[in-house]
Amino acid sequence: MTEAEIKLKRTESILLELIPEALGSLNDKRLHEIDVIEVKCSRGRSDAKVYLDPALLNEQEKRDYLKLLRKARPIVETFCLKDQGWFRSPKLAFEFDEQLKKSQNIEELFKRIAKD
């Protein structure tokens, strides 16, 4: 692993801890319930995708949560900036992680194939 990759992973792990803490400090109780699964930063650490757990949410609720998170994004970025003393915080983009759903569908397909 190169030094740049180590810094990238360190930033991702710090954000993985800080983002739920920042969301928990907000006044909106709905944002306290959201689970952050993973954070992926861009190479230059200027952008970061925050993957959220979509469990037990329908499509309308997902849209509502994403709307709330877009509004809360500057507050969360400022929280991370101040907590770590960074010069600049990555611009956060929130989205729900659909990989688990896709992998379950693939597993079901394999089971069907095995039966046939």
N, C-alpha and C positions, 0 to 999 in steps of 0.2 A: 504494500500500500504506500502510495506517495504521500507526501506531507499535505498536499492540497486535498486529497481524498480523506485524510484523517480530520482535517479542519472541517470539511463538509459534513462528515458523520457526527462530529462533535456538535456542530451547529444544529443539525437535525435532532439530536438527542436532547439538547437544551430546549429547543422549541417544543418538543414532545412533552416536556415537563411544564414549561411555562404557559402554553396556550390553555390547557384546562384550568390552571390556576388563575389566569387572567379572566377566563369566562366565568369562573366561580366568584370572582370579585364584582361582577356586574350586577345590576339591580334586577334584571329580568331572570326570573326563576327557571324559565324554559331553557335558557342557555346553560344552566348548571347541570342539566341532564345529559348533555351531549358527550359522547365518548370519542376521544381522538385516538385513532388506530395507528396512524403513521404520518410522518412529515417527510416530504422529499424536497430538497433544495435544488435550485439550478446550480450549474457549475460555479458561477460567480457569486453565489449566495445572495443574489439580489431579489430572487423570487422563491417562494416556497408554496407547494401544494400541501394542504392539510386534508387528510383523508379521515372521514367521520364514519361511525358505525350506523348503518341504516336500519338496524334491527327494530322491528315493531312500528315502523313508520310507513304510512302510505305516501303516494306521490304528492298529494296536496300538502301534507305535513312537511315533507322534504323541501318543497318550494318555499314554504313559510320559514323554515329554519334557515335556509340559505339566504333569504331576504334579511332576516335578523342578523345573521353573521356578516353580511356585506355592510350593514350599518355599523356593526360593532368592530369591524376590522381595524379602523384607525386607533381605537382605544386599546385593542389587543396588541397592536404593533408598538404603540407608545409604552405599554406595560413591559413588553419584552426589552425594548430599548433602554428604559430606565433601570430595569432589574439587572441587566448584564453590563450596562455602561457602554454599550456599542455606539459607534458613530452613526451607524445606519442599520435599520432593521429590515429584514427581507419583507417584500410585499407579499402578503398572505392571500391565497386563493383557496376557498373552502369547497369541498365536494364530497359526496358520499361514495364510499368504497363499495363497488358492486362486484368485486372479484369473488367474494364468498358465494354469492348467488350464482355466478357463472360456473364456479367449480362444482357446486351442487348439481347444476344442470348437466354438466359433463359426466359426473358420477352416475346420474340417473341414466344417461345414454349408454354408458358402459354396462350398467346392470341389464338394460334391455337387450343389448347386443349379446351379453353372456347367456341370457335366457334363450335367445333364438339359436 
